[in-house]
Structure formats: C-alpha cells, structure tokens
Amino acid sequence: MKIAEIYKNLDEICPFASQESWDNSGLQVGSFDSEFERIYLSLDLDSELLQNVLPNSLIITHHPLIFKGLKSLDYRLYPSSLIREMMIKNISLISLHTNADLAFLNEKFVTQVLGLEISSKEGFLIYADVKMKFAELCKFVKEKLGLENLRAVYAKDEISKICICTGSGADLMQDVKADAFLTGDLKYHQALYAKENGLNLIDINHYESERYFSDFLAKYLQNLKIEVIISNSKNPFTYC
C-alpha cells in the first residue's frame, strides 16, 4: 500500500485540515509515493519502539515527532536520532494530533474509558452530567484509569457536571462551564486560578488519558487489507 492511500483514509477519519494552527499533524517522515508493508500504532515514537519496528513499515502516532522546525540534524540527539534510524530502515511516519482529538479521542475516552454519556461538546471540551461528591469523583477516576493517586484541586463538594479534555487542556480552563475539569499537565498557577474561581480540578495525566489512541484508531483501520500492530511507547514518567 502507498502512503497516499492510507493518508486519504486517515483524512476521512480525522481531517488534517481541522488541526490547530500550531500543530504539525500529517506526514512527518517519508513520501506519498513510497510503499509500506505494515502499520504500527503508538501514542509516541521512542527509541525502544523503533528498534522493534520492521523495515518498510509505516508508524502512525498521536504526538508529532517533529513539532517545530529543525535547524539541524544531530544524529546523537532526539528526535534526529530517530529520524536517521527511520531513513535507514525505510520507515515512514504520520501523526494525528489535534485532528484526532477533535474527531474521536476525546469522545471515546469519555464514553469507552470513563463509561459516561456525553451531554454536550464544545471543540476539545466534552461535558457529562454526573451526581457525585468530589471524593466520589476522585475515586471513580482512579478506578477507571488504574491510578493509585491523583493530583486534584478541591473547590466545592457537589458535582453535577464535569468537563473532560484528554492530554493537556488547561489552557482551555477559562471556557469550562462545569463543576469539575478533568485534564492533564496541570500547573501550579492554573490550580490556584481554578480554586479561587470555584472549579474543581483533577489531573488525569497526559499519558494515562491518551494511551488509548492506538486501540481506538485500530478499530477504524480493521477493514484495511494490511497488518496493523498496536505497539505503544512507554510513559517517560515513573511513579515512586
């Protein structure tokens, strides 16, 4: 199969034109005329995953390997080291980032991972109606994501509406119209802002909230006559 063919299929699932202006979704390594023999799906691309990828393959990731313009290629350092290895092994790379968030990742996280019904959607923000105390909501999230501990900001006890954004959605906090906001990569001053404005926060972590990307995308690709391998990268963080 040629890259151009799979690119067209992916564009129908999550249009590349819908990505944010600062994003870099699309073909990152390779050419549209090149062919590949199998697909690997992963949240990110790291050196351990790349070692196990067979030559003449296509990798599809959620996070782009190349985000900003590269002024030089130092093959000793990431990401240039991975680019060099891909070129040697004839491996192509396509990334589906904010276009995938909008098309399926946020919604499927809410319905299939958290098991909640969506009440409304505003861009990257997904809303769900619940009836819980704050402590109950924290326990619920920990059980659903398999987490022992959560970083959270307590602002009020009664929760009737929650807002969810996978990955790093704290910059959207001012647009949230709910009792609690679930997202990742929360910073200190964002936590203070939320507490002072009566908004509960739960940090669902970046990796933990988006690690389902490969499983969700694989279901869209199951009818393709080509091998699809789910081979997720590892979380760079460890918890001590």
N, C-alpha and C positions, 0 to 999 in steps of 0.2 A: 504494500500500500504506500502511496505517496503522501508526503506531509500535507500537500494541498488538499487532499481528500479528507483527512482527519480534521484539518483546520476548519473546513467547511462544516463538518458535523458539529464540532465544538462551538462554532459561531452560532449555530442554530439553537444549541442548548443554553448558552450564555453569551450573547452578542458582545464581541470585543469592543464595539463602539460605545457600550454602556459603562465601560470602566471610567474611574475617576481621572481627571486631567493629570494628576501627579503620578498615576500608576504606570506600570510598564508590562501589562499583560500582553501575551502574543507569542510569536516565535522568537525565542531568545538565542538559540544555537541551531544552526542548520539552514537548509534552503527548502523552498516549497517544492522544488523538483526532486529532492532526494527521497529515497525509499527506506522503509524500515520494516523489520520482521516481527516486532512485538512491542507492547506498550507497558511501561512501568508507571504506576501512580503513587504519588507521595505528597505529603504536606510541604516538605522542603527537599532540597538536594544537599547531601553531605558526602564526605569522602568515603565513609563506610558503605553507604548505599551504592555509590558509584562503582566501588570495587566489585560488587556482585552483579552489576548490570552487564548483560551480554552485548557484544559488538552489534552494530546495525540495529539499534533499538531507538525507540522514542520514549523520553521521560516526560510526563505531564505533572507539574507541581502546582500547588496553590500559590505559594510565595515565589515571586520572581527571583532568580539568582542574580540578575543584573537589574538594579533599581535605578541607579544614577549612572551618568556617562562615565566610562572607564577611560582615564587619561593615559594609562599604561597597563601592560600585562606583565606582572611579576609572577612567574610560574611557581615561586616558592610560597606565595600567599593566596588565601581565599579572596575572591572567587576565581582568580586567574588559574590557580592550580587545577580546579575542577574543569574549567573550560578547555585547558590543554589536554586533559585526560579524555574528555568527550570527543575532541577532534581526532585524537589518536584512535579511538575505538569506534569512530563514525556514529556517535550518539547525538541525537537531536533533542532539543528541549523546548517545550511550550508551557507557558504559565497562565493560569486562570485565577486571577486575584479578585479585585473588587467586582468584576463582572460576574464571577461565580458566587460571591457573597450575595449580590442582588438577585441572582437567578434561582439559587437553590440552597446554598449552605446555611444561611441564617434560618430560613424557614424549616428545613429538615432537622436542624439542631433542636429547634423548639418542639416540633411535633414528634420526631422519632427518638431523640435522646432524652429530652425532658418529659415527653409524653403529654404535652399541653396542647390545647386548642388555640389557634391564633384568632384574636378578636379584631385586630387591625394591623396594618403595615404602613410605615412611612419611610420609604427609602431603605436605609440599612437597619432601621429600628422596627422590631417586631413586638407587638403587645399581646398579652394574655391576661385574662381575668382569673384571679385566684381568691381564696378566702383563707388566709393564714396569718398567724402571728409571725413576727420577724424570726424568732428562734426556729419555728417550724419550717420556714422557707429555707433557712440556712441548712437545716438537717436534710431537707428534701434535695437541695442542690448537691450536697456532699454525697448522698446515696446515689444519685443519678450519674455523677461524674466520677465516682470512686475515689473521692478525696478524703483524707483524714482531717485536714484543717482548711479553713477558709480565711482570707482577709476580708473583713467586712466593716462597713460604717453603719452604726445604728443611729437612726434619726427619729423613728417612731415605730410603734408596735404593730398596729393594724395594717395589713397588706390586702388590698383588693385588686390592684392592677400592677403588673410588672412589665418592664421593658427589657428586651434582650438584644444584644449585638455581639456576635462572636468576634474573636480576635481582639483588636484594640479600638474600642469605640468611645473612649472617654471624651474625646473632642466634641462628641455629639450631645454631651450631657445637658447643655442648655436647652436642647429641643425636646428632652424627655418629659412626658406628661404621665407620670406614674408614681406609685409609692416606693418602688424599688427598681434599681437599674442593675442588670447583670451584664458585665463585660470584663475584658481583661486588661492587663498592663496599667492598672490604676496608679496614679502618682499621689504624693502627699498633699499637694495643694488642691488637687481635684477632690480628694477625700474631704478636705476642710470645707471646700465650696459646697459639696453635697450636704454635709452635716448641717451647716449653717442655713441651708435652704430647705431643710426638711426632707431630703431624698436619701433613702437607704441605698447603700451600695454593697454589691457582692462581687468580688474579684473571682471570675471563673477561669482565669489564666488563659493566656494566648494559645498555648499548645493544646491544653485539655479541651478547649472549646472548638478547635478547628481540626483536631486529629481525625475526624470522621470524613474529611473531604474525599479521601480515596474511595471509601466504601460507597459514599453517595454517588460519586461520578461513575464508578464501575457499573452501577445499575443502568445508567444511560448508555453505556458502551457495550452492553452484553450481547446485543444483536450483531455487532461487527464480526466479520469472519477473520479475526486476528486475536492472538493471545493477549490477554490483559492481566497483568500481575500487580497485586497490591503489595507494595513494599515500602512502608512508611519510614521516614527518617526518625531519629530518636530525639527526644526532648533534650536540648542542651543543658537544661537546669537539672540539678539533683536536689532532693529534699533531705536535710539532715535532722 
